[in-house]
Amino acid sequence: MNTEKNMTVLHTESSKGWGGQEVRTFRESLELMKLGVRIIILCQPGSVLGEKAAAAGIEVHTCNMKNSWDIFAVRAVLKLIRDEDVDLINTHSGRDTLLAGIAGRLSEKNPAIVRTRHLALPITSKFTYNFLAHKIVTVSEYVRNYLISEGIAPSKIVAIHTCVDLHSFDPDMAKDNLRQELGLASSTPIIGTVSILRRKKGHHILLDAMNNILKEVPDGVFVFAGNGPQEHVLSEEIRTRGLNGRVFMLGLRNDIPDILKSIDIFVLPTLQEALGTSFIEAMAMENPVIGTNVGGVGEIIKNEVNGYLVRANDPLALSQAVIRMLKKNDRGKTMGIEGRKMVKQAFSVEKMCKEMHALYLSLLQSVNS
C-alpha cells in the first residue's frame, strides 16, 4: 500500500437483495469513510445495496456476475483493481468471493483479501476460505467455531460482531406512534417481531404460542414487520386461526426504530441465526428480548439479564417466557435498560468499524511486508 494515499477498500457483493449482510456492508462503508478510508462498492446492476450506497455518496461500480466462473467479471475486477489502485478487497457472498478472490490473486497489485462470512449455513467449498482469502471475518463466535470445525485454520479467522447505529436506534428520538396507527388503546400490550418472513425465522412457532399467551394476556396484540416468501402463508394462517385483529402484518417498513419504540417485548423464535442483528436493534431501543438458544443468539441475549433464551421450536416454552415478561413489567423495563447498556458497550457500529479498520491495517502490513 502506498503510504502517501488513503487506504482504498473494494467491497464486492453479488447478491442483489437487501438483508443483514448488505446492511452491514453499507453501515461499515459509511463509518470507514469517516476514518479516512476510500470505499468502493462493486455490485450487480439493479442491486439494492448499489442504489442505497450511491444515494449515500459511496462510490459504486457495477458488473454482471453471471456465475462463479464468469471470466468477464474476473477481468472487470482486475481492471478495477488496477485503475482504482485498490489496496484491499472485502468479499461477501459466495459468487463474488470466488470472482474477486481470483482477480485479487491474479492482480499485480497484490491486494489483501478479506472474506466476510455472514451466514450460519454450511459452507459448500473450502477453496475460497483456504486459498483465496488472506483473512476471514465472521459475524459471531458461533460462525467462527463452525468454520474451524470444517478445517479452516483458526489463525485465519476473526469474529467481529455485526453492530448497529446507536444514533438511528435511539429510544429518546423515536416516536411511540404504532398504537395510534393501528387504532389500539394506549394500554394495549404489543409483542413485536421485525424480520424477513422466512420459515427459519420461526413466525409460525409464535403463532402456535399465541393461544396460550392470549389466555393469560387477553388484550395483547402481535405485530410482524417485514416481508418475504412466507408472507402469504402467514397471512392465511392468521385468518384460518381467527387471529385477525390480534396479529398485524405491517409489511416492509422504513420506521423500524419507531416500531421498536412502540412495542413492549421483542420476540423472534428463530431456528437458525448467525448472530441476530434484529435482537441488537431491539436492545438498542430498550426492548426486553426473547429469542431461541440457536447459533450466535446466545452471544447477544444473556438469559435473565436483558431477556430470555428459550428452546428452539418449543411454542409452550416461548409462550411461558412471553407471559412471564408481560406479567413482570418492571422486570422487562430493567432488562431493556440492560440491553441498551450492553449494545453501547459491545455492539456499536463505531466499535465494529474500528475493529475492521485495525484488521485492514494489520493485514496490509503483513501482505506487503
N, C-alpha and C positions, 0 to 999 in steps of 0.2 A: 504493500500500500504506500502511495505517495504521501509522506507526512505533511506536505505543503497544501493539501486539499482535504476537505471533509470526507469522511468515510461515505462511500456510495453503496447502498444495500439494495439489491434487487429481490423483491418478493414475487414469487410465481404462484399462481393459483389457476388450476384447470377447471374447477367447479364454477358453474355459472350462478349457483343459488346463493342464498343469504342465510347462513346458520352460525353456530357458535364459532367455528374456526374462521369464517370470514369476518365476523365481528372482532375477534381477537386481532387479526391481521390489520384491520382498519384502525383500531384503537392504538395498537402498537406503533403503527406507522406515524400517526399524528403525534404521539408522545416522543418518539425518537427524533422526529423533526425538530422538536423543541430543544433537544440535546445537541443539535447541530449536524445530525446525520442526514445525508441526501437519500431520500427514499424514492424508488421507482417500483411500481406495481405492474407486472406483466400478467394479463389475464385474457380470457377468450372474448371475442366480440359478443356484446349482449350480456356480459357479466354484471350482476347487481353490484358486486364489490367494485368493479371498474367505474360504474356510474356514480356510486356514492363517494369513492375516493377522488374522482375528478372534480365532483362538486365541492369537495372539501379542500381542494387546492393541492392534492397529491399528484405527482407526475405519473401518468398512466400510459402504457403501451398495450396494444392488443395483438394477438396472434392466434390463429386457429391451431388447436391441438387435437387433431382428429383421433389419434390413438397413441398408445405408449411408445410406438416406434415411428412416429411421424418425422421423417428426415428433414422435411421443410421447416418444422417447428424447431428442431435442433439447430438448423442453420440460422433461423431468426434469432434464437437466443445467443448464439455465438456472435452474431453481428451486433446485438445489443450490448453484450459484454464489452466488445471492442470499442464501439462507438461512444458508449457512455462511461467507459473506464470503471467498470463495476469491480468493487473490491470483494464483495461477499454476496452469495446467493442464499436466500432462505426459501425453501420449498415447503409446500403444504399438503397437496393431495397426491395420490399415487401417480397419476399420469404426468403432471408437471414435475414431480420429483425425479422421474426417470429421464424425461426430456431435458430439463435444466441441469440435472446432475451430470448427464453425459456431456452436454455442451460445456459445463464448467470444467470437467476433467480434460476435455479436448482443447480448451482455450489456452493460448499462450499467455494470457493474462494471469492464469492460475488463481482464480478467486477461491476464497474459502467457501465451503458449502455446509449449510445447516439444514437439517430436515426436522421440521416440527411435526410431531405426532399428536394429533388432536383426539383420536378416537380410541375406544376400548375394544374395538373389533379385532379379530385375529388378523395377523399380517399374512399376505399372500406370497411375498417374496422377501428374502433377506438381502438380496443383492444391493438394493438402494441404501440399506442401513449399513451393511458391512463394507461395501466397496465405493459407493459414490459420496456419501456424506462424511465430512470430517467430524461433525458433532451432531448429536440428535437431542432435540429438546422435547420433553413430554409435558403435558399439561397437569400431570399429577404423579405422585409417587407410585400409585397403583399401576399406571401405564408403564412407568419406568421398570418396575419389577416384572411386569409381564414381558417386556422386550428382553430383559436379562434372562428370563426363563426360556425364551426362544433362542438363546445362544448369541445375543448381541452383547459385545463387550461392555461391562459396566462403566469402564473409563470413558466410553464414547457418549454416554447418556447422562443428561442433567435434567432434573424436573424443575420447571419454572411455572408455577401455577397461573392459570388464566385468572385475570383480575377484573375489577370493574372501576368505572369512573365515578368517584365519590361526589364529584360536582354535579353530575347528571342524576345520580341516585342519592338525593339529599332529602330526608324527611321534612326538613324545615322549609323547603322550596316547593314541594309537590302539592297538588290540590286533592283534597278529600271530597271528590265530586261524583263518585260512582253510584252511591245510593240515590242521589237526586236523578242521575241519568236513567236509572232502572226503575224509578218510582218506588223506592223502598223506604221504610221508616228509618229514622236515624239510629234506632237501637238494634236494627237487624244484624245478626252476626253473619259475616261473609267469610267463607272458606274459598281461597283463590288458588288458581294454578295458571302459570304462564309458561307455555312450552309449545313447540311444534306438535301437531296432533298425529303422532306416530304411536303404534301399538306398544312399542318398547317403553314409552313414557308412562304407561300404566293408568291412563284415564279410566279405562274400563274397570280397573280394580277399585278406584274411588267410587265409581257408580255402584259397584257391588257393596260398598261400605255405607252407602247413603241411608238405607232404611234404618240401620242401627243408630246412625248419627241423628236422624230426624226424630226418632222415638225419644231421645234424650234432649234434643235441641230442636223443638218443633218449628221454631221461627227461622231456622238457619237457611241460608241460600248458598249456592256454589256458582263460581264464575270460572269459565275456561277461556283464557285469552290465547290466541294463536290460530293458525290454520295448518293444513296438512292433509295427508292421504286418508286419515281416519275421520275427517270432518263429517261426511255423510253418515258413516256408520254410527258415530257417537250421537248425532242429531236424531237418528232413527231410534236408537236405544233409549234415549231420553224420552222420546214420545211414547214408545212402547211401554216403558215403566211408569208412565204417568208423572214424570218429573218436570214437565213444562211449568215454568213459573218458579221452580226450585233450582234449576240449572240454567244459567245464561251463557250461551255461546257468543263471545264477544268478537270473534274473528281476529285478524291481524291488526294490531294496534300500534300507534306511534306514541302513545302516552303511558307507557308501562310504569314509570315512576308514580304517576297519579293513581293507576290501578292498585299498585302495591301499597300506596298510602291509604287507600280506602278499605283494604281487606283487613281482617283480624288475624288470620292464620294463612300461611303459605304451605300448600301440600303438593307433593309430587311423588307418587308411589312408583318411581321409575324401576325398570327391570334391568337396565344396563346404562352405565354412565361412566365416562372417563373421569369427570370431575363433578360437574353440575353447576354451571355458571348461574343458572336461574336461582339457585339457592343463595348464592353470594349476593345477587342483586336484591333479593328479598331481605336478606340480613342487613344489607346496607340501608334499607328503608325501615329498619327496626321491626320487621315482622318476625315473630317466632316461626320456626320452620319444622315441618315433619317430612322426613324422607326415608328411603329404604337403605338398608345396610348392604349396598352393592357398589362395586367399582371404587371410585375415588370419593364417594359421598361422605364417607367417614372422616375424610381429611377436612371437611367443611363443618359438618354437623357434629357437635360434641353433645352426646346424649345427656339430657337433664341440665345442660348449661345454656345453649342457645336454641334448643329444640329437642325433638325426639327422633331417634332412629328406630325403625320397626323392621320386622322380617319382610322380605320381598314376597309379593304375590299372596298376601295374607289380609283380606278385607276386614276380618274381625280385629286383628291387631291394629290395623290402620284406624278403624272406627273408634276403638278404645282410646287411642292416642289423641284423636281429634276431640272427642268428648272430654277427656281429661284436661286438655288445654283450654277449651272453651269454658269449662266449669271452674277453672282456676285462673281467672282472668288476670289477676295480679301477677301470677307466675309467668303468664305469657308475656306481659309487658316487661318483666325483668329479663326474660330470655331475649326479647327483641333488643333491649339495650345492650346486652352482652354480645349479641350478634353484630351490631353496628361497631362495637368496640373491636371485635375480632377482625372485621373487614378492614378497619382503619390500620390495624397493626400488621396484617398479613396478606391482604388481598386488594390493595390499592393498585391502580394501573401505573402509578408512578413507581412503585416498588417493582412491579413486573418489568417495566421498561429499563430501569436502572440495572437489573439483573441481566436482561438481554443485551444491553449496551456493553456491560462489563464482559459478557461472554464473547461478543463480537470482537472487542479489542484484543482479548486474550487469544482468540483463535487466529486473528490476523497476524499477530506476532509469531505464533508457533508455525503457521503455514508458510510465512515468508522468511523465517529465520534459516 
